[in-house]
Amino acid sequence: MSVRAATAPDPLQRARRRAAWAFLAPALLVLAAVAGWPLVRTVRFAFTDATLSRLEAARWVGWENFAWLLADGTWWRAVGNTLVFAGVSVAAELVLGLAIALVLQRAFPGRGLLRAVVLIPWAIPTVVSGRMWAWMFHDVYGVVNDALLRLGLLAAPRAWLADPVTAMGAIIVTDVWKTTPFMAFLLLAGLQTIPPEVHEAARADGAGAWRTFWRVTLPLLRPALLVALVFRTLDALRAFDLIYVMTSNSPETATVSVYARQQLIDFQEVGYGSAAAVLIFFLIAAVTAVYLTLLKVEAR
């Protein structure tokens, strides 16, 4: 028997694939209509000098918008802000979310109520969370300054969101507070798929709690960890609403999404803003490809 014949899919596999594509077809058609056409239009505008006042009369300028964009220091500053925001916030959410998931997995009185309470920050709309924390960080009326002054950790009130040194940190704290519950429940779902017999066998072999966590729990949780990282990293890379609500277009905190919105709406440069949006798309696509590769390696 040849290798080709041995590896050829049998009729049942071909039937399953046809059925899978049949079920996916409606969703793919809707996705193409809702997301595909705007994406194609954005890519087309990226190669023109279109503005909001003359979209159809725009001239073709080729790669000029991308050349100007790559030479723009403000764009690269936004890229840096995006990477810092995504890296720090996702790392903090991963550590805190894992700790919360480990606590919520244990059986104790009131566990169901605590699980519901933990979800409250995630359930609050992002705009509401942003405005609430902006007031908490206010230099005159904010509860953060009041608490730190009472504890003697500050000598005078501080304008956290107006200070370039602390503005990004304040936004990251807000994002971690809001999104950690999402990470925690994704990891909790992964923890609940680990058979209890595995931990019982580890304890029977004399492994302590810390060694069991590193040698048993964490390796078996790696697929769930990667999935959680995929969702949160992609979400953080395109962050807009929280940052815009808290600091508007401030260059100290503006991410690539805030930069693209400013070019498109405030400056009405549709071509230039579309070029920024296209680069954001490819940045997120590259990160997605890396994560999917890691997931495939993990599955193997």
C-alpha positions as CSV (number, residue, x, y, z in Angstrom):
1,M,0.0,0.0,0.0
2,S,1.4,3.4,-1.0
3,V,1.9,6.2,1.6
4,R,-0.7,8.3,-0.3
5,A,-3.3,5.6,-0.1
6,A,-2.6,5.1,3.6
7,T,-3.0,8.7,4.5
8,A,-6.0,9.5,2.3
9,P,-9.1,10.4,4.3
10,D,-11.8,7.7,4.4
11,P,-15.4,8.4,3.2
12,L,-16.6,9.1,6.8
13,Q,-14.0,11.7,7.3
14,R,-14.9,13.4,4.0
15,A,-18.5,13.4,5.0
16,R,-17.7,15.0,8.4
17,R,-15.7,17.7,6.7
18,R,-18.5,18.5,4.2
19,A,-21.0,18.6,7.1
20,A,-18.6,20.9,9.1
21,W,-18.3,23.3,6.1
22,A,-22.1,23.2,5.7
23,F,-22.6,24.2,9.3
24,L,-19.9,26.9,9.1
25,A,-21.1,28.4,5.8
26,P,-23.9,30.6,7.1
27,A,-21.6,32.1,9.8
28,L,-18.8,32.6,7.3
29,L,-21.2,34.4,4.9
30,V,-22.4,36.7,7.7
31,L,-18.8,37.4,8.8
32,A,-17.8,38.2,5.2
33,A,-20.7,40.6,4.9
34,V,-20.2,42.3,8.3
35,A,-16.4,42.4,8.5
36,G,-15.1,41.5,5.1
37,W,-16.5,44.4,3.1
38,P,-15.4,47.1,5.6
39,L,-11.9,45.5,5.7
40,V,-11.6,45.6,2.0
41,R,-12.8,49.2,1.9
42,T,-10.3,50.2,4.6
43,V,-7.4,48.6,2.7
44,R,-8.5,50.5,-0.4
45,F,-8.6,53.8,1.4
46,A,-5.2,53.2,2.9
47,F,-3.6,53.6,-0.6
48,T,-5.4,56.9,-1.3
49,D,-5.4,60.5,0.0
50,A,-9.1,60.2,1.0
51,T,-10.6,62.6,3.5
52,L,-14.1,62.7,5.1
53,S,-15.1,65.5,2.7
54,R,-14.0,63.7,-0.4
55,L,-14.1,59.9,-0.2
56,E,-15.0,59.0,-3.7
57,A,-12.8,61.7,-5.4
58,A,-9.7,60.4,-3.6
59,R,-6.4,60.0,-5.6
60,W,-4.3,56.8,-5.5
61,V,-1.1,57.5,-3.7
62,G,0.3,53.9,-3.3
63,W,2.4,53.2,-0.3
64,E,2.8,56.9,0.6
65,N,0.5,56.8,3.6
66,F,2.5,53.8,5.0
67,A,5.8,55.5,4.4
68,W,4.6,58.6,6.3
69,L,3.2,56.5,9.1
70,L,6.4,54.5,9.6
71,A,8.3,57.8,9.8
72,D,5.9,59.3,12.3
73,G,7.3,59.3,15.9
74,T,3.8,59.7,17.3
75,W,2.8,56.4,15.7
76,W,5.8,54.6,17.2
77,R,5.1,56.1,20.5
78,A,1.5,54.7,20.3
79,V,2.9,51.3,19.3
80,G,5.1,51.4,22.4
81,N,2.2,52.4,24.6
82,T,0.2,49.5,23.2
83,L,2.9,47.0,23.8
84,V,3.5,48.2,27.4
85,F,-0.3,48.3,28.1
86,A,-0.8,44.8,26.7
87,G,2.3,43.2,28.2
88,V,1.9,44.5,31.7
89,S,-1.9,44.2,32.0
90,V,-2.1,40.7,30.6
91,A,0.8,39.5,32.7
92,A,-0.8,40.9,35.9
93,E,-4.2,39.6,34.9
94,L,-2.8,36.1,34.3
95,V,-1.1,35.9,37.7
96,L,-4.1,37.4,39.7
97,G,-6.6,35.4,37.6
98,L,-4.8,32.1,38.3
99,A,-4.6,32.9,42.0
100,I,-8.4,33.7,42.1
101,A,-9.2,30.5,40.1
102,L,-7.2,28.4,42.5
103,V,-9.2,29.8,45.4
104,L,-12.6,29.5,43.7
105,Q,-11.9,25.9,42.8
106,R,-11.8,24.8,46.4
107,A,-15.0,23.9,48.2
108,F,-15.9,26.3,51.0
109,P,-19.2,27.9,52.3
110,G,-20.3,30.8,50.1
111,R,-18.3,29.8,47.1
112,G,-21.2,30.3,44.7
113,L,-21.8,33.8,46.1
114,L,-18.1,34.7,45.8
115,R,-18.0,33.5,42.2
116,A,-20.9,35.9,41.4
117,V,-19.3,38.8,43.3
118,V,-16.0,38.3,41.5
119,L,-17.8,38.8,38.1
120,I,-19.1,42.3,39.0
121,P,-16.1,44.3,37.6
122,W,-16.3,42.4,34.4
123,A,-20.0,43.0,34.1
124,I,-19.7,46.8,34.5
125,P,-19.5,48.5,31.0
126,T,-16.0,49.7,30.2
127,V,-17.0,53.3,29.7
128,V,-18.6,53.3,33.2
129,S,-15.5,51.7,34.7
130,G,-13.3,54.2,33.0
131,R,-15.2,57.2,34.3
132,M,-15.5,55.7,37.8
133,W,-11.7,55.1,38.0
134,A,-11.0,58.5,36.5
135,W,-12.9,60.1,39.4
136,M,-11.1,57.8,41.9
137,F,-7.7,59.0,40.5
138,H,-8.8,62.7,40.5
139,D,-6.3,65.0,42.3
140,V,-8.9,66.9,44.3
141,Y,-11.9,64.6,44.7
142,G,-10.3,61.2,44.2
143,V,-10.5,58.4,46.8
144,V,-7.0,57.1,45.8
145,N,-5.3,60.4,46.9
146,D,-7.4,60.6,50.0
147,A,-6.5,57.0,51.1
148,L,-2.7,57.5,50.3
149,L,-2.7,60.8,52.2
150,R,-4.3,59.3,55.2
151,L,-1.8,56.5,55.2
152,G,1.1,58.9,54.9
153,L,2.3,57.5,51.6
154,L,1.7,60.9,49.8
155,A,2.7,64.4,50.9
156,A,0.4,66.1,48.5
157,P,-2.5,65.2,46.2
158,R,-1.3,63.9,42.8
159,A,-3.0,64.2,39.4
160,W,-2.5,60.6,38.4
161,L,-4.0,60.8,34.9
162,A,-2.4,64.1,34.0
163,D,1.1,63.0,35.0
164,P,3.0,61.3,32.1
165,V,4.8,59.1,34.7
166,T,1.7,57.7,36.3
167,A,-1.0,57.9,33.7
168,M,-0.3,54.6,32.0
169,G,0.0,52.9,35.4
170,A,-3.4,54.2,36.4
171,I,-5.0,52.9,33.2
172,I,-3.3,49.5,33.7
173,V,-4.6,49.3,37.2
174,T,-8.1,50.0,36.0
175,D,-7.9,47.4,33.2
176,V,-6.5,44.7,35.6
177,W,-9.4,45.4,38.0
178,K,-12.0,45.0,35.3
179,T,-10.6,42.1,33.3
180,T,-9.0,39.8,35.9
181,P,-12.4,38.1,36.5
182,F,-12.6,37.1,32.9
183,M,-9.1,35.6,33.1
184,A,-10.0,33.9,36.4
185,F,-13.1,32.2,35.0
186,L,-11.3,31.0,31.9
187,L,-8.6,29.4,34.1
188,L,-11.2,28.0,36.5
189,A,-12.8,26.2,33.6
190,G,-9.4,24.7,32.8
191,L,-8.8,23.7,36.4
192,Q,-12.1,21.9,36.5
193,T,-11.1,19.7,33.5
194,I,-8.2,18.2,35.5
195,P,-9.2,14.9,37.0
196,P,-9.1,14.9,40.9
197,E,-7.4,11.5,40.7
198,V,-4.2,13.1,39.4
199,H,-3.8,15.3,42.5
200,E,-4.7,12.4,44.7
201,A,-1.9,10.3,43.1
202,A,0.6,13.2,43.5
203,R,-0.3,13.5,47.2
204,A,0.0,9.7,47.6
205,D,3.5,9.9,46.2
206,G,4.4,12.5,48.9
207,A,4.3,15.6,46.7
208,G,3.5,18.8,48.6
209,A,1.1,21.5,47.6
210,W,3.7,23.7,45.8
211,R,5.3,20.8,44.0
212,T,1.9,19.4,42.9
213,F,1.1,22.8,41.5
214,W,4.3,23.1,39.5
215,R,4.6,19.5,38.4
216,V,0.9,18.5,37.9
217,T,-1.6,21.4,37.9
218,L,0.4,23.9,35.8
219,P,1.4,21.5,33.0
220,L,-2.2,20.2,32.6
221,L,-3.5,23.8,32.7
222,R,-1.2,25.0,29.8
223,P,-3.9,24.7,27.1
224,A,-6.3,26.8,29.1
225,L,-3.5,29.3,29.8
226,L,-2.7,29.7,26.2
227,V,-6.4,30.2,25.2
228,A,-6.8,32.8,28.0
229,L,-3.6,34.6,26.8
230,V,-4.9,34.6,23.2
231,F,-8.2,36.2,24.1
232,R,-6.7,38.8,26.5
233,T,-3.7,39.7,24.4
234,L,-5.8,40.3,21.3
235,D,-8.2,42.4,23.3
236,A,-5.5,44.4,24.9
237,L,-3.7,45.1,21.6
238,R,-6.8,46.8,20.2
239,A,-7.7,48.6,23.5
240,F,-9.5,51.9,22.8
241,D,-12.5,52.7,25.0
242,L,-10.9,52.5,28.4
243,I,-7.9,54.6,27.4
244,Y,-9.9,57.2,25.4
245,V,-12.4,57.6,28.3
246,M,-9.7,58.1,30.9
247,T,-7.1,60.2,29.0
248,S,-8.6,61.0,25.6
249,N,-5.9,61.7,23.0
250,S,-3.0,62.2,25.4
251,P,0.2,61.1,23.6
252,E,1.6,59.6,26.8
253,T,-1.1,56.9,26.9
254,A,-2.6,56.8,23.3
255,T,-2.6,53.3,21.8
256,V,-2.6,52.5,18.1
257,S,-6.4,52.4,18.1
258,V,-6.6,55.8,19.7
259,Y,-4.1,57.1,17.2
260,A,-6.1,55.7,14.3
261,R,-9.3,57.2,15.6
262,Q,-7.7,60.6,15.9
263,Q,-6.5,60.6,12.3
264,L,-9.8,59.4,11.0
265,I,-12.2,61.5,13.0
266,D,-10.4,64.5,14.5
267,F,-8.1,65.2,11.5
268,Q,-10.5,63.6,8.9
269,E,-7.6,61.9,7.2
270,V,-9.4,58.8,6.0
271,G,-6.5,57.5,3.9
272,Y,-3.8,58.0,6.6
273,G,-6.1,56.7,9.3
274,S,-7.0,53.7,7.2
275,A,-3.3,52.9,6.8
276,A,-2.9,53.0,10.6
277,A,-5.9,50.6,10.9
278,V,-4.4,48.2,8.3
279,L,-1.1,48.1,10.3
280,I,-3.1,47.4,13.5
281,F,-4.9,44.6,11.7
282,F,-1.6,43.0,10.6
283,L,-0.1,43.4,14.0
284,I,-3.0,41.6,15.6
285,A,-2.9,38.9,12.9
286,A,0.8,38.3,13.5
287,V,0.2,37.8,17.2
288,T,-2.7,35.6,16.5
289,A,-0.6,33.4,14.2
290,V,2.1,33.0,16.9
291,Y,-0.5,32.0,19.5
292,L,-2.2,29.5,17.1
293,T,1.1,28.0,16.3
294,L,1.8,27.5,20.1
295,L,-1.7,26.0,20.5
296,K,-1.0,23.5,17.7
297,V,2.3,22.6,19.3
298,E,0.6,22.2,22.6
299,A,-2.1,20.0,21.1
300,R,0.5,17.7,19.5
